[in-house]
């Protein structure tokens, strides 16, 4: 796990606000040059296991882009990531 995903796990679930979360890597965008596998850790957002499983079953209606941006903003505010 990266420092960023360790931070993501400390945040509440983007959907239900549960405090027990795991990083979900955004689905539906280019895998940033990778073949297969998950997206870059910077696309991660916190989801509880239940919400994470529901999202993987049906992507419709889940605002992944908004949640990814909100997570990035929280990481910037906390100093976990920096813009240089």
Long-range contacts (C-beta under 8 A, 24 or more apart in sequence): 2-41, 3-80, 4-41, 4-42, 4-44, 4-75, 4-80, 4-81, 5-41, 5-44, 7-75, 7-78, 7-80, 8-44, 8-45, 8-46, 8-71, 8-75, 9-46, 10-46, 11-46, 11-71, 11-74, 12-46, 13-46, 13-47, 13-48, 13-51, 14-45, 14-46, 14-47, 14-51, 14-67, 14-70, 14-71, 15-47, 15-48, 15-51, 15-62, 16-48, 16-50, 16-51, 18-48, 18-50, 18-51, 20-48, 20-49, 21-46, 21-47, 21-48, 22-46, 22-47, 22-48, 22-49, 22-52, 23-47, 24-52, 24-55, 24-64, 26-64, 26-65, 26-68, 27-55, 27-56, 27-59, 27-64, 28-59, 28-64, 42-72, 42-81, 43-68, 44-68, 44-71, 45-70, 45-71, 46-71
